Amino acid sequence: MTTSLPPGFADWLRLREPADAAARSAELADAVRDRMPAGRPLVVHDLGSGTGSMARWLAPRLPGPQHWVLHERDRDLLALARSARLTAADGAEVTVTTLDSDITRLTAADLAGAHLVTASALLDMLTAEEVGRMAAACVGHPTLFALTVTGRAEFTPPHPLDAELTAAFNAHQRRTVDGRALLGPDAVDAAVAAFSRHGVEVVVRPTPWRLGPEQAELAAEWLTGWVAAAVEELPHLSGPAGTYQKWRLAEAAAGRLDVVLHHADLLAG
């Protein structure tokens, strides 16, 4: 998979990190902790690690010592991830290695020695074949995939265009890019099916973003990108979507917008 990240993507990751941390499933993190072997350093591989937000969230919930291997294609993001200072739940040392890695071609050999595999906000950007390959590589390791979008957004107050824009955005998420048919909101079901083909049990938990007045900046940034993607998919919506976006942003600035953006976490193995 080739990557072409938009300018300011690291800023977007920083902006969303508190909402991600609030949304991720503490229940599944506890289940992961119970699956970790005792008496040895933990080795965790994080796929598509970005700036390392998953490690910052999960490492303090697991015993140490730990060693995290962060897989990422973007060198600037890897540099940010490498600078993270992490501590385990018991205060033990957490070390980090970064790896320039094409996770769409992941193999079992790439995960040799891992006690846990993680990823966050990743699966919806993959194809069914890539998710199948990733699941096959992860078999034998507990695997925690967090914050995969499921295609539902709820707004307060509601607006007549909400449903049409949501459908257009979801279609955009399922678009074909360079011959790759992205899964978008079908990714959770695809991942469950892929692990099930290997006889691996999967637990899924809802992990929505809940954006209110305190998260107005994130809500405005997300909404702008959401509307742009919907209009890219259905250009005839451009006029009404522009009016919609202006109204929604004004509501956010005034502290009158609430958004529930649905995601799911899954734990396999």
N, C-alpha and C positions, 0 to 999 in steps of 0.2 A: 504494500500500500504506500503510495506517495502521499506526503503531507504538504499542505500549503496553508499555514495558519495565518489568519488575518492579523494586521497590525493591532497591537494592544491586547492580544489574546492573554498574555500573562496577567494584565490588569483585570481582565474579565474573570480569570481563575481566582485572583485574590478577592475580588468583590463577592463572588459566589461562595467562597469557602465557609463563612459562618453559617449560611443557610444549608449547605451540604452537611456540615457537622451536626446541625440541629436535626436534620432529617434522617440521617443514617440509622439503621436499626441497632439499638443497643442490645436487644434480645439476641440477634444473630452474632453480634460481637461476643457476647457472653458464651454462646454456643461454640464459637471458634476457640475461645480460651479453654473451654473444657476439652477440646479435641487436641490441644497441643501437648507434646511429650514433655515429661518432667525430667529435670536433671541434665539438660543439654541446651546449648544455645539454639534459639529458634532462627530458622532461615525463612524469610518471607520474600516472594517475588511479586512485585506490583507492576501490572501491565498497563501501559499507557499512563504513566505516573504523573505527567504534567509537572507541576512544581512540587509534588510530594505531599499533597493534602491528605491522601489516604493514610500515609505513614504517620503524619502528624496527629491524625485522629485515632488510629488504631494502636500504634506502638504504646501509648500510655495506658492502654486497656489490657495489654498482654504482659506476662512475666518476662524477665530478661535473664541473661543478656540476649540481644536480638541482632540479626544482621539482615538488612533490607537490600534487595537487588531491584533497582528501579529501572524499568524498561521504557524507553521513550525515544522517538525519532528526532525531536526538535532539540538542537544543542543548547539554545538559550534557556529552554525550560529545564533541561538537564543541569545546567549550571546553577539555576535557582534551587533545584531539588538537592543538589550536592551540598549546599550551604546550610541545610536544615540541621538543627541541633535537637536530638530526640532523646527521651528518657523513658525507660520501661516502667510498668506499673509499680515495680518494687525498687525503682531507683537505679536499676542496673544499666549498663552501657548499651546504647543502640548505635551500631555502625551502619554506614550506607555506602553502597556501590552503585554507580549509574552505568547503564548499558544502552548504547545506540542499537536498538532492536526493532525489527519489523515484526510486530506481534501477530500480524495476519498470517505469518508463516511459522508460527510457533510449533515446536516439536517437544515431545517428552524429554528429549535430551537437554533442551534449553532449561528445563526445570529440575534437573537432577539435583538431589539433595534438599529440595524445598520441603518445608513442613506445612506451608500455607501459600496459596496463590490468591492475590487480590486484584481488583480493578474498580474504577469508579467512573461513572458517566462515560462508558465506553461502548457497550454492546450495540446500542442503536446506530452507531456509525459503521458497523460491520455488515457483511453479507451473511447469508445463511451458511454458505460454504466455509467462510472464515470462522464463524462461531462454532461450527461443527469441528473444524480442525483444532480450535482452541480448547473445546471441551475434551477432545480425545487426548490432547497433550496434558490436560490437568487431571485426568483420571488417576486416582491413587493419592491425590493431595486434597485436603479440604480446600474449597475454593469459595471465596466471598466476592461476589460481583455486586456493587452498590450503585444506586441512583441511575437506573435505566429508565428513560421516559416511557410512559405507557399510553400517551396520546390524549389524556384528559386534562383540561384546564377549567377551573371554576372561578368566576368573577363575581365580586360584590362591589358595586351594584351590577346587575346583568345588563346586557345590551343585545338587541336583535341580531347583530353581526357575529356574536360570539361563536355560534355553532359553525357558521360558514367559514370563518377564518380558522377555526380549529381544524376543520376538515382539510382546508387548503394547506395548512402547516403540516399536518400529518402526511399528506400526499407528497409534500416537498421532502419530508424526512425519509420517505420511501423511494426517492428519486434514484436514477442510475447515473453514476459518476465514473467516467473513464471505464465503462463496461462493468462496473460494480453496482449491483442492485442492493441498495442499503435497506436494512431491516426497519429502521425507525422504531415506531411503537410496537412492532411485532417481535422485537428482539428478546423480550423475556420469555415468551412462549417458545421461540426458536431455541433458546438456551436450555430451557427445561427439557424440550424434546431431544436435544443433542446429548445431554447427560443421561437421559433415560435410556437412550439407545445403548449405552454402555452399562446399564444396570445401576446407575448412580442415583440415589434419592436426592431430591432437591426441595428445600424449604424456601417459600417466597413470602416476603412481608412488604406491605405498603410503606413507602417512605416519602410522603409528599413534602415539597416546599410549602410553607405557610407564610406568605408575604403580606404583612400589614404595614401600617404607617412607619414602623421602625425600620422596615426594609424597603423604603420607598425608592432609594437609589437603585437597588438591585432590581426591583419590580420594573422601574422605568427602562433600565438597560435591557432587561430580558424582553419586555414588551416591544421595544423598538426592533429588536432582531426577529422576534416572533412574527410581527406584522410584515416585515420586509421579506421573510421567507414565504409567507402566505401569498403576498403579492407577486413574488417571483414565480410562484407556481400558477397563479391565476391572475394575470395582469389586468383583467377587466375589473378587478376589485380595487384598483389603485385609488380611484377617486373617493369612494366611500370609506376605504381603509384609512386614507389620510385624515379624514374627518374623525373617524373612530379613534385613531392614535392620538390626535391632538386632545380630544376629550379625556381619554384614559390618562394621559400624562398630566393633564391639569388636575384630575381627581387624585392621582398619586401625590403630586406636589402639595395638595391641600390635605393630605392624610385621610382621604375618603375611599381609597382603593384597597381591597383585599383580594389576593390571588392564591388559590390552592393549585399548585402544579404537581400532578401526580407522577411518582416514580415508584420503582420497586427494587428491593434488595433481594438477592438470592444466595443461599448457601448450599453448595453441592458437596456431598461426601461427608 
